[in-house]
Amino acid sequence: MIRNADLLRDFERDFIVRHPLTHGEALRLLDAMVEEAEALGVWPPADPWEGAERDVRVAGILCRASE
């Protein structure tokens, strides 16, 4: 469980600044994550539309809240 979200957020920002990725490195990282998800049997999803209605509702709420 994350006890101090602000501390984690600061760490992540600092890490990104100190260790930037090139576009190629980011693509290789994405490929590795997809391979890992496939190996775990969680990718591709059985139903890619599952949860889409909820996501659209949440996006609408967030857009209205930011106005």
N, C-alpha and C positions, 0 to 999 in steps of 0.2 A: 504494500500500500504506500502511496506517495504521501508523505506527511507535510512536506514543504514544497508546494507547487512552484512558488516564486524562485526558490533556490534551484530547482530542476530546470526551470525555464532559462534562468541566467546561465547555468552550466551549459545547456544546449546551445544557446546563442554564442557563448564564448568558444565552445568547441567548433562550431561552424566557421567562425571567423579565423580561428587558429589552424583549422584543417580543411580548407576549401577543396571541393571536388571539381575535377574537370567534367565536361559533358560526357566524355567517354567513360570516366570512372563511375559517374552516376548511372549510366546505362548498364554497365557491368554489374553494379550493385543491384539494380532492378532485376536483371536477368537471374542473378543468384537468388534473390528473394522469391521469384516465380518458381525456380527449380526446387527450392526448399518447400514451398507451398504444395507443389505437385507431389513431392516425395512424402509429404505428410497426408496427402489425399484430400486436401481442402481447396484445391484449385484444379480445374475451373469449378465454380460453384454449380451445384446440381440445378438450381433455378436462379439464373442471373437476375431475374426481376423481383426476387423475394426481397421485401423491405423497401422497394422503390417508392411506394405510395407514402410510407412513413418519411422517407428521406425528402420527398417533395414537400410534404407538410412542414417538416422542420425547417427546410430552406425558406419556405414562405414566411414562417414565423420569424426567422432570423432577419430576413430582408425587411419586414415591417418594423422590427425592433430597431433596426439601424437607421430608420428614416427620421 
